[in-house]
C-alpha cells in the first residue's frame, strides 16, 4: 500500500463528503418543501427534523449502497482517480444547480458520472447491465409512480373529506402533514444517503482489494450525518422552488404529495433501486397540483426543473469522462 494510494483514498472520501453535502443542499430539502410552504412548520424546525430523520433512515438498509458500489461498474476496471472524477463532476453540476435553486437528481448525476468516468478508463464494457436495469426502473418509479401516487392520494382524500368544513380539513391535515414530512425525510435517508455509502465503500474495496462488498458502520454513520448537516445549512433555495414556486399548496396537498413520495421511495429502497427522490417529490407535487386543474401547476417552473433533470445525465457523464482522463494522467 503506497502513500500516494492512501492519499488518493483520503481525497476520494473528502470528495464523497462534499457530494453528500451537496446532496443535503439540493435533495434532502425535498422532504420538507411542502411542510414549510404550507406554514405547518417553521423552516428551522422542519430542517432539523429532516436532518435527524435522514440520519435515522440511513441505518435501515444498505441495498441501494450495494447497487451503486458494485452494480454499476465492473470493479476490476475502476480506479481511485475514476471515482474521484465521478464525485467531482457531480459536485460541480450540483453546486451550479443549487445556486439557481434547481432540485436536480444527485442519484442520476452520480450514476451518469460513474458511467462517464468508468468508460474513460475502460470503455463501455465496464458497465454492468444488472445495475443499469435498476437505474432505468428507478426512472420509471420516480417519474410515473410519483405523479400517479400523488394524484390518486389527493383524489381519494378529496372524496373522504368532501363533507368536512375547510377549516377542519386544514387543521387535521396540518397535523398529519408533520407525520408525512417526517415519513418523507426518513424515506429519503433510506435511499439517498446510501449513494455516498456506496461510493466510499467502492473506494475502500478498490484500495484494499476487498472481494466482499460490505458497508462499514463508520461509513454509514459518516454519510448519514453529513447529509443531515448539509440539509440544515443549505436547504432553503430548493424548498422555495418546490414548495412555493411550483404550485400553491395547502396542508392536505402537502400530506398527499409527501405520503405518496414516501411510499414510492420506500418501495424502491426495499428492492435496492437507486431512484431520484427529487423526481419523486417533484412529480408527486405536480400530480397533486394537477388534481385541481392543470393551470394550478406553474408549468414554466416545472419545465425548468425537468430540463435540469434531463441535462444531469449528459453533463455529469461528459464532465466525469474528461475529469477521469485528466486524473488518471495526473495520478499514474
ZAMARGU-4260 file (C-alpha; in steps of 0.2 Angstrom, whole numbers, plus 5000, padded with zeros to 4 digits):
<rodrens>
0) 5000/5000/5000 | 5009/5016/4994 | 5007/5033/5002 | 5001/5040/4986 | 4987/5027/4985
5) 4982/5031/5003 | 4982/5049/5000 | 4970/5046/4984 | 4959/5036/4995 | 4958/5050/5008
10) 4954/5063/4994 | 4940/5051/4987 | 4932/5051/5005 | 4934/5070/5006 | 4925/5072/4989
15) 4912/5059/4994 | 4908/5070/5009 | 4907/5085/4998 | 4895/5076/4987 | 4885/5071/5002
20) 4884/5090/5007 | 4878/5095/4990 | 4865/5081/4991 | 4859/5088/5008 | 4858/5106/5000
25) 4848/5100/4985 | 4840/5083/4988 | 4836/5082/5006 | 4826/5098/5006 | 4813/5089/4995
30) 4807/5081/5011 | 4801/5097/5019 | 4797/5109/5005 | 4779/5107/5006 | 4778/5107/5025
35) 4787/5124/5025 | 4777/5131/5011 | 4760/5127/5019 | 4767/5135/5035 | 4763/5120/5045
40) 4781/5120/5052 | 4794/5134/5053 | 4809/5132/5042 | 4821/5129/5056 | 4811/5116/5065
45) 4807/5107/5048 | 4826/5107/5043 | 4831/5100/5060 | 4818/5086/5058 | 4823/5082/5040
50) 4841/5081/5045 | 4838/5070/5060 | 4827/5058/5051 | 4839/5057/5036 | 4852/5050/5048
55) 4840/5038/5056 | 4834/5032/5038 | 4851/5029/5033 | 4854/5015/5045 | 4839/5005/5039
60) 4847/4996/5024 | 4862/4996/5013 | 4854/4988/4997 | 4855/5004/4987 | 4873/5007/4993
65) 4877/4990/4986 | 4869/4994/4969 | 4879/5010/4967 | 4895/5002/4974 | 4895/4985/4965
70) 4881/4985/4952 | 4885/5000/4940 | 4903/4997/4935 | 4914/4982/4934 | 4925/4984/4950
75) 4941/4977/4942 | 4941/4991/4929 | 4938/5005/4942 | 4952/5015/4950 | 4953/5029/4963
80) 4955/5043/4951 | 4940/5036/4942 | 4929/5038/4957 | 4937/5055/4961 | 4932/5061/4944
85) 4914/5055/4946 | 4912/5064/4963 | 4920/5080/4957 | 4908/5080/4942 | 4893/5079/4952
90) 4899/5092/4965 | 4902/5104/4951 | 4885/5102/4942 | 4876/5100/4959 | 4883/5116/4966
95) 4878/5125/4950 | 4860/5119/4951 | 4859/5123/4969 | 4864/5141/4965 | 4849/5143/4954
100) 4838/5134/4966 | 4835/5119/4954 | 4831/5102/4963 | 4842/5090/4952 | 4844/5072/4954
105) 4861/5068/4963 | 4857/5049/4960 | 4856/5051/4942 | 4871/5063/4942 | 4882/5051/4952
110) 4876/5036/4941 | 4880/5046/4925 | 4896/5052/4932 | 4902/5034/4937 | 4897/5028/4919
115) 4907/5043/4911 | 4922/5041/4922 | 4922/5022/4920 | 4921/5022/4901 | 4935/5034/4900
120) 4946/5022/4910 | 4940/5005/4902 | 4927/5008/4888 | 4909/5004/4888 | 4912/4986/4893
125) 4914/4991/4911 | 4895/4995/4913 | 4885/4981/4921 | 4868/4978/4914 | 4860/4972/4930
130) 4864/4988/4940 | 4858/4999/4925 | 4842/4989/4924 | 4838/4995/4942 | 4843/5013/4936
135) 4830/5013/4922 | 4817/5005/4934 | 4821/5020/4946 | 4817/5032/4932 | 4800/5024/4930
140) 4797/5023/4949 | 4802/5041/4952 | 4793/5049/4937 | 4777/5040/4933 | 4773/5032/4951
145) 4777/5049/4959 | 4765/5058/4949 | 4752/5045/4949 | 4753/5041/4968 | 4751/5059/4972
150) 4736/5061/4960 | 4727/5046/4967 | 4730/5050/4985 | 4724/5068/4984 | 4708/5062/4974
155) 4705/5049/4987 | 4707/5062/5001 | 4695/5074/4992 | 4682/5061/4992 | 4684/5056/5011
160) 4683/5075/5016 | 4670/5080/5004 | 4658/5084/5018 | 4670/5092/5030 | 4672/5110/5034
165) 4688/5118/5025 | 4694/5125/5042 | 4693/5107/5049 | 4702/5099/5034 | 4716/5112/5036
170) 4718/5109/5054 | 4718/5090/5053 | 4729/5089/5038 | 4741/5102/5046 | 4744/5090/5060
175) 4745/5075/5048 | 4757/5084/5037 | 4770/5084/5050 | 4770/5065/5050 | 4770/5064/5031
180) 4785/5076/5031 | 4794/5065/5043 | 4790/5049/5033 | 4797/5058/5018 | 4813/5063/5027
185) 4815/5046/5034 | 4812/5038/5017 | 4825/5050/5009 | 4838/5043/5021 | 4834/5025/5016
190) 4838/5029/4998 | 4849/5045/4995 | 4861/5044/5010 | 4866/5027/5003 | 4874/5034/4987
195) 4888/5041/4997 | 4890/5025/5007 | 4891/5015/4991 | 4905/5026/4983 | 4915/5027/4999
200) 4914/5008/5001 | 4918/5006/4982 | 4934/5016/4985 | 4939/5006/5000 | 4936/4990/4990
205) 4947/4996/4976 | 4961/5002/4988 | 4961/4987/5000 | 4956/4973/4987 | 4940/4968/4995
210) 4931/4954/4987 | 4915/4956/4998 | 4905/4972/4996 | 4900/4976/5014 | 4897/4994/5020
215) 4907/4998/5036 | 4897/5005/5051 | 4908/5021/5051 | 4904/5024/5033 | 4885/5023/5036
220) 4887/5035/5051 | 4898/5047/5042 | 4886/5048/5026 | 4871/5050/5037 | 4877/5064/5047
225) 4885/5074/5033 | 4868/5074/5023 | 4859/5080/5038 | 4872/5094/5041 | 4870/5099/5023
230) 4851/5099/5024 | 4852/5111/5039 | 4864/5124/5031 | 4858/5124/5013 | 4840/5119/5011
235) 4830/5135/5008 | 4834/5138/4990 | 4826/5121/4984 | 4812/5122/4997 | 4807/5138/4989
240) 4807/5131/4971 | 4797/5115/4975 | 4786/5121/4989 | 4782/5139/4984 | 4785/5142/4965
245) 4779/5126/4958 | 4761/5127/4964 | 4751/5134/4978 | 4749/5120/4992 | 4738/5118/5007
250) 4741/5105/5021 | 4730/5092/5013 | 4740/5094/4996 | 4757/5093/5006 | 4751/5077/5015
255) 4746/5068/4999 | 4762/5073/4990 | 4774/5068/5004 | 4765/5052/5008 | 4764/5047/4990
260) 4783/5051/4988 | 4787/5042/5004 | 4778/5026/4998 | 4787/5026/4981 | 4804/5029/4989
265) 4802/5015/5002 | 4797/5003/4989 | 4812/5007/4978 | 4824/5006/4993 | 4817/4989/4998
270) 4822/4982/4980 | 4839/4991/4980 | 4833/5003/4966 | 4843/5020/4967 | 4829/5032/4961
275) 4829/5050/4962 | 4820/5057/4977 | 4820/5074/4968 | 4810/5067/4954 | 4798/5058/4966
280) 4793/5073/4976 | 4793/5084/4961 | 4781/5074/4951 | 4771/5070/4966 | 4768/5089/4969
285) 4764/5091/4951 | 4751/5077/4952 | 4743/5084/4967 | 4743/5101/4959 | 4735/5095/4943
290) 4721/5087/4953 | 4713/5104/4955 | 4716/5110/4937 | 4731/5109/4925 | 4734/5128/4926
295) 4736/5126/4945 | 4754/5120/4941 | 4766/5133/4935 | 4772/5123/4921 | 4786/5135/4916
300) 4794/5132/4933 | 4790/5113/4931 | 4799/5114/4913 | 4814/5121/4921 | 4815/5108/4934
305) 4813/5094/4921 | 4826/5102/4909 | 4838/5101/4924 | 4834/5083/4927 | 4837/5079/4908
310) 4853/5089/4907 | 4860/5080/4923 | 4864/5064/4913 | 4874/5071/4899 | 4883/5085/4909
315) 4889/5074/4923 | 4893/5060/4911 | 4904/5071/4899 | 4911/5081/4914 | 4916/5065/4923
320) 4924/5057/4907 | 4935/5072/4904 | 4940/5073/4923 | 4944/5055/4923 | 4956/5056/4908
325) 4964/5071/4917 | 4965/5062/4934 | 4972/5046/4928 | 4985/5055/4919 | 4989/5066/4934
330) 4990/5051/4947 | 4998/5037/4936
</rodrens>
